[in-house]
Amino acid sequence: MPRERYQDPELQQTKRGAWFIRPWVAVIKNGKVGRALKTIPIGVMGKREAEAKKREIMTTINRSDYMITSQIKFAAFAEEWDALHVARQASTTREKYRCHMKTTSGPRSTS
């Protein structure tokens, strides 16, 4: 897990008046945690509103644990949930949960 970072990128404006920022964002590539420069649009609004929206966005981005966990694949999440939660349940509940996961994760018919 990457360490907490603090960054305060400059608020920039396009020629058409839309605000955006370009922070470094933690990403998972090929199973490894890295950082990439991302352009995040904020929208067309006044500068004070754009600053407030920027602070809100950067609060989330600076929490690196949130940024990484939001990129986890569902299959990996399901395996971890099974290992940490389902394994602690009674045998009947375990079987019910695993049956639900098995039947809902299969292909869906479009009939």
HELIX and SHEET records of a PDB file:
HELIX    1   1 LYS A   47  ASN A   62  1                                  16    
HELIX    2   2 SER A   64  THR A   69  1                                   6    
HELIX    3   3 PHE A   74  LEU A   84  1                                  11    
HELIX    4   4 VAL A   86  ARG A   88  5                                   3    
HELIX    5   5 SER A   91  THR A  104  1                                  14    
SHEET    1   A 3 GLN A  12  GLN A  13  0                                        
SHEET    2   A 3 TRP A  19  ILE A  21 -1                                        
SHEET    3   A 3 ILE A  40  GLY A  43 -1                                        
SHEET    1   B 2 TRP A  24  LYS A  29  0                                        
SHEET    2   B 2 LYS A  32  LEU A  37 -1                                        
END                                                                             
